[in-house]
Amino acid sequence: MAYKTKIALLYDFDKTLCTTDMQNYSFIPALNIKPTEFWNKCNEMSKQYHMDSLLTYMYLMLDEAKKKNLPINRESFVQMGANVKLFPGVDSWFQRIDEYGEGKDVEIQHYVISSGNKEIIEGSPISKYFKKIFACEFLYINDIAVWPKSVINYTTKTQFLFRINKGVLDISDNDKINESTPEADRTIPFRNMIYIADGLTDVPCMKLVREKGGQSIAVYSRGKKPLASKLFADERVDFICEANYSENSKLEQIVKLIIDKMTSQDQLAQIHYKQAADITHD
């Protein structure tokens, strides 16, 4: 089979694809409290008990829902994904980028790496476009959420870059991910990764992708550019753009140019690997 360039677009979710924290759309309003009240309580509890903030919010989701007699099964969480509000153009972004890739004979793969709820992302109208969703998730026993099954913190997000790089997408597989894999045999090289995210919690991934030859883009809501500008000034990202995914937007133009660049670089890399192999066998 002829070699085909594969490029991975990696996204945070909250404030990157949707406009705010995903729990703010349906879950927190169902508690009849304001988002600031829930998140302030989360921060206070995290500091009081020296807890990881993500474990704290997952605990509070279950605890507060039980107090209000709200369902805490997978289906109820997934249904909440239908109400997330996406940034302009996100609904058609994936088809447009895929079509552009096809025109270049490039396979585009989309992934989410989020500290939000996997269940809510799965219920969003764009979940079907992702090859894999890596996010925090509850364990369900008898269809009731009882415990965090996976927690993806800010620095632990980086492990999923390596999983995508090696094609080891099952998070329970700790053997293959730690095996030595020649660069030429990796599923998606880091140089073929584009990381799109909004803030400080994504800095480890942004920086890692950038340092390994990929490209990182910081997006921002209209009027909230300072943080993205700082990330750019600190050389943690390659580009900054308003979170506008519409056709012919600045973000789309940059991503298409990156795809063109990565395609050429990947083709040159394959020539290099082939020549190296030929010399080895001479």
PyMOL commands that set and color helices and strands:
alter all, ss='L'
color gray80, all
select helices_A, chain A and resi 22-24+27-30+35-49+53-67+74-83+90-103+118-122+127-129+158-166+176-178+183-185+190-192+200-211+226-233+250-281
alter helices_A, ss='H'
color red, helices_A
select strands_A, chain A and resi 5-11+106-117+132-141+144-150+193-197+215-220+239-242
alter strands_A, ss='S'
color yellow, strands_A
deselect
rebuild
show_as cartoon
